Amino acid sequence: MGDLTRRTGFPVAFGGLSRDDAIHVSAISGARTRYLEGLVVHPMKGLGGRAYVEKRPRLALDYRTARSITHDYDRAILGEGIATLFAVPVLVSGKPRGVIYCGSWGERRVGDVIARPAFQVAEELATELRVRDEVARRLETFTPLQMPAASMPAAAREELRESYAELRSIAAGVDDDGLRRRLARVEQRLAALSHDEPHPSIGDIHLSPRETDVLARAALGETNAEIGDTLGLREATVKSYLKSAMAKLDVSTRHAAVMQARRAGLLP
């Protein structure tokens, strides 16, 4: 929420995600009181509840006298001394998943300069939720026990490899360092699911994140052009990463690089 106050210029920001058909405010920045703590907003109640149901931003220039909303949460909002309140829903695939709020202690106009960064923060949060959903969905298909590649069904092994490559593509577009570290741990778990211990003849090999990204896509049979389209890279850049990975793996073809990376435990 601190990022929201910095980017919009509003002194107060708060918000939360939906749970049990209600929005639970879990993050607050800039508040001068504790009135907003533990706030639970229900659909169609208050400014945020209406923004949540209508799936569009809602604004109350003078919250105290606003007639277009219910005033179920006056104790929290007016207790904090908020005069102008701006609520933006967090939408994931068209479904509301939460609401973020910007508030000021005096009446304040909200134009594009303020609204745009609030929309951007909501979209960034939505992206993070999409990533979490995708991680959870894909993990549901895997057993937590390590399974040698030879005994894993071919279809399951292929799905695992596609999931691994897709997660790496998703992680490459995530700016949140904490989330990227969590994704990296998931990727390591996926890579460990379908292979035995690294082959003793293979030394300690370290590929860069982008070399791994490219090799993971190459393992799916994608061309350099297709890899470039997926990862947002030029074809020449893809070739460069492949060449570098092959050199580190001491092989001369992309197929051999994929096999060697799997034997080293770097790919599923």
Secondary structure, 3 states (H helix, E strand, C coil): CHHHHHHHCCCEEEEEEECCCCEEEEEEECCCCCCCCCCEECCCCHHHHHHHHHCCCEEECCHHHCCCCCCCCHHHHHHCCCCEEEEEEEEECCEEEEEEEEEECCCCCCCHHHHHHHHHHHHHHHHHHHHHHHHHHHHCCCCCCCCCHHHCCHHHHHHHHHHHHHHHHHHHCCCCHHHHHHHHHHHHHHHHHCCCCCCCCCCCCCCCHHHHHHHHHHCCCCCHHHHHHHHCCCHHHHHHHHHHHHHHHCCCCHHHHHHHHHHCCCCC
